């Protein structure tokens, strides 16, 4: 099996880059051979790793606007361990952000109060470069990359002359990225409307 692993990586890279019919067919044939009893004698960890590589590469080649594959519970826990703190349950997130029942009224600011949304699970977001990216979520274990949006409670500043303007903060989130055949994830930067401030124009 060891001699076939470099070939598997080569095929995954080739198919990810060009997505030609020939390379997709070659990768499909190789996957059939991997699934045979003879080649399953390799360690379970390597089998899972390389099967994920091949399956995901075929998905993104056949469906450019693909829906991300649903990860198993085992795969989800492995990813959660690789990226600690990125994925939280709704209860964990609300405790972390110290949300209260009065949260959706405003944050109590005396100039431009900010209203916070309930936690939102976004499937796609536009990054700082204007590219639409698909976010990684662990649906099988109900753990997600939650986002809270802010909006201005008032159009005008309360304690001074000025206009209330929503400000954005940059947040790095884990997205699907098939340019890396070994681990199809990467961090990307997104600007999230977060809080309100008073501006004098």
C-alpha positions in Angstrom: 0.0 0.0 0.0 2.8 2.4 0.8 3.9 2.5 -2.8 0.5 3.6 -3.9 0.2 6.6 -1.5 2.5 8.9 -3.5 0.5 8.0 -6.6 -2.7 8.9 -4.8 -1.4 12.3 -3.8 -0.2 12.9 -7.4 -3.6 12.0 -8.8 -5.4 14.2 -6.2 -3.1 17.2 -7.0 -3.5 16.7 -10.8 -7.3 16.4 -10.6 -7.7 19.4 -8.3 -5.6 21.6 -10.6 -7.0 20.7 -14.0 -10.2 18.7 -13.4 -10.0 17.2 -16.8 -12.2 14.2 -17.8 -9.2 12.0 -18.1 -7.8 12.9 -14.7 -11.2 12.4 -13.0 -11.6 9.0 -14.7 -8.1 8.0 -13.6 -8.9 9.0 -10.0 -12.2 7.1 -10.0 -10.4 4.0 -11.2 -7.8 4.4 -8.5 -10.4 4.8 -5.8 -12.0 1.5 -6.9 -8.6 -0.2 -6.5 -8.2 1.4 -3.1 -11.5 0.0 -2.0 -10.6 -3.5 -2.8 -9.7 -5.9 0.0 -6.1 -6.1 -1.0 -5.4 -2.4 -0.4 -7.4 -2.1 2.8 -4.6 -3.7 4.8 -3.0 -0.3 5.4 -3.7 1.4 8.8 -7.2 2.7 9.4 -5.9 6.2 9.8 -4.2 6.3 6.4 -7.2 4.7 4.7 -9.6 7.4 6.1 -7.2 10.2 5.3 -6.6 9.2 1.6 -10.2 8.2 1.0 -11.3 11.7 2.2 -8.8 13.3 -0.2 -10.0 11.3 -3.2 -13.7 11.6 -2.4 -13.6 15.4 -1.9 -11.5 16.0 -5.0 -14.0 14.1 -7.1 -16.8 16.2 -5.6 -15.2 19.5 -6.3 -14.3 18.5 -9.8 -17.7 17.2 -10.8 -19.6 19.9 -9.0 -17.7 23.3 -9.1 -20.5 24.9 -7.0 -20.5 21.9 -4.7 -22.3 21.4 -1.3 -19.6 20.4 1.2 -19.6 16.7 2.1 -21.3 15.8 5.4 -18.5 14.7 7.8 -19.0 11.7 10.0 -18.8 12.1 13.8 -15.4 10.6 13.8 -14.1 13.0 11.1 -15.8 15.9 12.9 -14.1 15.1 16.2 -10.7 14.8 14.4 -11.2 18.2 12.8 -12.3 19.8 16.1 -9.1 18.5 17.7 -7.0 19.9 14.8 -8.6 23.3 15.1 -9.4 23.9 18.8 -11.8 26.7 19.7 -13.1 27.1 16.1 -16.3 25.0 16.5 -18.8 25.5 19.4 -22.3 24.3 20.2 -25.0 27.0 20.4 -25.0 26.7 24.2 -21.2 27.0 24.4 -21.2 30.1 22.1 -23.9 31.9 24.1 -22.0 31.2 27.3 -18.8 32.4 25.8 -20.3 35.7 24.5 -22.2 36.1 27.8 -25.5 36.6 26.1 -28.5 37.5 28.3 -32.3 37.8 27.7 -31.9 41.6 27.2 -29.0 41.2 24.7 -31.2 41.9 21.7 -32.3 45.3 23.1 -28.9 47.0 22.9 -25.5 46.9 24.5 -26.1 49.9 26.7 -23.8 52.4 24.9 -24.7 56.0 25.8 -23.9 57.3 22.3 -24.6 54.8 19.6 -26.0 51.6 21.1 -25.5 48.3 19.2 -28.1 45.6 18.7 -26.6 42.1 18.5 -28.2 39.4 16.4 -28.8 35.8 17.6 -25.9 33.4 16.6 -26.0 32.8 12.9 -24.6 29.8 11.0 -23.5 31.0 7.6 -22.9 28.4 4.9 -21.0 30.9 2.6 -19.4 34.3 3.2 -17.6 36.8 0.9 -14.0 37.3 2.1 -12.0 40.5 2.2 -10.9 39.9 -1.5 -14.5 39.7 -2.7 -14.4 35.9 -3.1 -17.3 33.6 -2.0 -16.0 30.9 0.4 -17.8 27.9 1.9 -17.4 27.6 5.6 -16.6 24.4 7.4 -19.2 23.2 9.9 -19.5 20.0 12.0 -23.2 19.2 11.4 -22.9 15.6 12.7 -21.9 16.8 16.2 -23.9 20.1 16.1 -20.9 22.3 16.3 -20.5 25.3 14.1 -18.5 28.5 13.4 -21.1 31.0 14.8 -21.3 34.6 13.8 -23.0 37.5 15.6 -23.9 40.5 13.6 -24.3 44.0 15.0 -26.6 46.8 13.9 -27.2 50.4 15.0 -30.1 50.9 17.4 -30.4 54.6 16.5 -29.6 56.5 13.3 -28.3 59.5 15.1 -25.8 59.8 18.0 -27.7 60.2 21.3 -25.3 62.3 23.4 -23.7 64.4 20.6 -24.2 65.6 17.0 -23.3 62.9 14.5 -24.4 59.8 12.7 -24.3 56.2 14.0 -22.3 54.0 11.6 -21.9 50.3 11.7 -18.3 49.2 12.0 -16.7 45.9 10.8 -14.2 43.7 12.4 -12.0 41.2 10.6 -12.5 37.6 11.7 -10.6 34.5 10.5 -12.8 31.4 9.8 -12.1 27.9 8.5 -13.1 27.3 4.9 -13.0 24.5 2.4 -9.8 24.8 0.3 -8.9 22.1 -2.2 -5.7 23.7 -3.2 -4.1 21.6 -0.4 -4.7 18.0 -1.2 -3.5 16.8 2.2 -5.9 18.8 4.3 -8.7 20.5 2.4 -9.1 23.4 4.8 -7.6 26.9 5.3 -8.2 30.1 7.2 -9.7 33.1 5.4 -10.4 36.6 6.5 -13.9 38.1 6.6 -15.2 41.5 7.5 -18.2 41.2 9.9 -20.5 44.1 10.8 -20.0 44.1 14.6 -20.6 47.3 16.4 -21.9 50.9 16.0 -19.9 54.1 16.5 -20.6 57.8 16.3 -19.2 59.7 13.3 -19.1 63.4 12.5 -19.0 63.8 8.8 
